[in-house]
C-alpha cells in the first residue's frame, strides 16, 4: 500500500508550475514548442504563451506585436501575441527591413528552427565597374523585394562579392549562401561552365573552397566553350533552381557559424563571391541579391 501511495504521489511533468514548464519549453525550438502544444490542453496554453515565443524572436523584435485593423464600426481586437509576431517574421515575402537605411537588407526567420535568414540586395553587394560606368544599370523589377535590381549591361570581367557580419546570423548554425538572379532576353556569356563561387568565414575558406557553377546552362554554348577551354576542372557545374517567386537561385557554398563564444564579437565577416574566369563579353544578368538561409 505504501508503495502504491508513493507511486500515486510521484510528480508528473504536468504537475510543474506553469512558469517552470514555460521556461523549459522556451529552451527548445519552435518546432518542439508546437509539438508540446499538441500534448494536452494544459500544455497548449503554456506552449503558446508569450513567455515561450518571445524567446524565439530576435532580440530587436521581442516587444513586437501584430496589429489587426477591424472593419469600420467594429471594436479593435486585442493585439496578437508573440507567437503571431514570430509567424509573421517567418514570411520571407514580407521580410523585415534591417540595417542602415533599411533599404538594402531583409531579415526573416526559419519557421522550424527560428534561425535568422538574411538577404543582401544588389545595392549591398560589390559589383565590377572596371569596364566603365555603364557596366550595370539600376532598374525597377516587379518581382523584387527591394527598390531596384542591378542589370548587367556589358562587361568582360565579372566578379561579385557579398559581405555580412557573422553576428547577424544565428550562432552554431549551418548556413548556405544563394545568389538570387534572373536572366534577361538577349543575354550573352552566362552559359559557359567557367564560373566559380566561394564562401569564407573570418578569412578561412570553407572546404571545398571553390564550386563550379553555371548560371544559365546551355549545352550548345557549353560545347563551343569546351572547344577552346578546359573549363574549371572535373567537378560537374552546379545548376540553378527556379523558385516559386520567379527568381533563380544558385547555391554558392555552405559554412558553420561560430557559437556564442567570443569569436563573433571579434568582428568576423562571412564573405561569398561569384566569378567568371573567362574574359569575354557578358550581359543580361539581373541581380536581386544574396540570401543566407539555414540548412535543415
HUTACOR-V206842 format. One record per pair of residues at least 4 apart in sequence whose C-alpha atoms are under 7 Angstrom apart, sorted by the first residue. I is the first residue (numbers start at 0). GAP is how many residues later the second one is. Records with the same first field share a line. If there is no record, write none. Layout:
BEGIN
I: GAP / GAP
END
This chain:
BEGIN
0: 4
1: 4
2: 4
3: 4
4: 4
5: 4
10: 4
15: 4 / 5
16: 4
17: 4 / 28
18: 4
19: 4
20: 4
21: 4 / 24 / 25 / 29 / 30
22: 4 / 29
24: 8 / 22 / 27
25: 26 / 29
27: 4 / 5
28: 4 / 84
29: 4 / 26 / 82 / 83 / 84
30: 4 / 81 / 82
31: 4
32: 4 / 14
33: 4
34: 4
35: 7 / 8 / 11
36: 6 / 7 / 10 / 11
37: 6
38: 4
39: 4
40: 4
41: 4
42: 4
43: 4
44: 4
46: 5
47: 4 / 35
48: 4
49: 4 / 31 / 32 / 33
50: 4
52: 4 / 29 / 30
53: 8 / 28
55: 58
56: 4 / 5 / 29
57: 4
63: 18 / 21
64: 14 / 15 / 16 / 17 / 20
65: 13 / 14 / 15 / 18 / 19
66: 12 / 13
67: 9 / 11
68: 7
69: 4 / 5 / 6
79: 4
80: 4
81: 4
82: 4
83: 4
84: 4
85: 4
88: 6 / 19 / 20
89: 18 / 19 / 20 / 21
90: 4 / 17
91: 16
94: 11 / 12 / 13
95: 10 / 11 / 12
96: 5 / 6 / 8 / 9 / 10
97: 4 / 7 / 8 / 9
98: 6
102: 43
103: 16 / 17 / 19 / 20 / 42
104: 14 / 15 / 16
105: 12 / 13 / 14
106: 9 / 10 / 11 / 12
107: 8 / 9 / 10
108: 5 / 6 / 7 / 8
109: 4 / 5 / 6 / 7
114: 55 / 179
115: 53 / 54
116: 175 / 176 / 177
117: 173 / 174 / 175
118: 170 / 171 / 172 / 173
119: 4 / 169 / 170 / 171
120: 4 / 25 / 167 / 168 / 169
121: 27 / 28 / 165 / 166 / 167
124: 36 / 37
125: 34 / 35 / 36
126: 32 / 33 / 34
127: 30 / 31 / 32
128: 4 / 6
130: 4 / 24
133: 19
134: 17 / 18 / 19 / 20
135: 14 / 15 / 16 / 17
136: 13 / 14 / 15 / 16
137: 10 / 11 / 12 / 13
138: 9 / 10 / 11
139: 7 / 8 / 9
140: 7 / 8
143: 4 / 144
148: 137 / 138 / 139
149: 136 / 137 / 138
150: 133 / 134 / 135 / 136
151: 131 / 132 / 133 / 134
152: 130 / 131
153: 127 / 128 / 129
154: 126 / 127 / 128
155: 123 / 124 / 125 / 126
156: 122
157: 117 / 118
158: 115 / 116 / 117
159: 113 / 114 / 115
160: 111 / 112 / 113
161: 109 / 110 / 111
162: 106 / 107 / 108 / 109
163: 105 / 106 / 107
164: 102 / 103 / 104 / 105
165: 91 / 98 / 102 / 103 / 104
166: 97
170: 86 / 87 / 88 / 89
171: 84 / 85 / 86 / 87
172: 83 / 84 / 121
173: 80 / 81 / 82 / 83 / 120 / 121
174: 79 / 80 / 81 / 117 / 118 / 119 / 120
175: 75 / 77 / 78 / 79 / 116 / 117 / 118 / 119
176: 74 / 75 / 76 / 77 / 113 / 114 / 115 / 116
177: 71 / 72 / 73 / 74 / 112 / 113 / 114
178: 70 / 71 / 72 / 73 / 110 / 111 / 112
179: 67 / 68 / 69 / 70 / 107 / 108 / 109 / 110
180: 66 / 67 / 68 / 105 / 106 / 107
181: 65 / 66 / 103 / 104 / 105
182: 4 / 101 / 102 / 103
183: 100 / 101 / 102
184: 99
185: 98
186: 96 / 97
187: 94 / 95 / 96
188: 92 / 93 / 94
189: 25 / 26 / 92
190: 23 / 24 / 25 / 26 / 27 / 30 / 31
191: 22 / 29 / 30 / 33
192: 20 / 21 / 29 / 38 / 44
193: 37 / 38 / 82 / 83 / 84
194: 17 / 18 / 19 / 80 / 81 / 82
195: 14 / 15 / 16 / 17 / 78 / 79 / 80
196: 13 / 14 / 15 / 55 / 76 / 77 / 78
197: 11 / 12 / 13 / 54 / 55 / 74 / 75 / 76
198: 6 / 7 / 10 / 53 / 54 / 55 / 72 / 73 / 74
199: 4 / 5 / 6 / 70 / 71 / 72
200: 4 / 68 / 69 / 70
201: 66 / 67 / 68
204: 4
205: 49
211: 20 / 23 / 24 / 25 / 26
212: 24 / 25 / 26
213: 23 / 24 / 25
214: 24 / 25
217: 4
218: 4
219: 4
220: 4
221: 4
222: 4
224: 4
225: 4 / 5
238: 11
239: 8 / 9 / 10
240: 7 / 8 / 9
241: 4 / 5 / 6 / 7
242: 4 / 5
257: 5 / 6
261: 4
263: 4
END
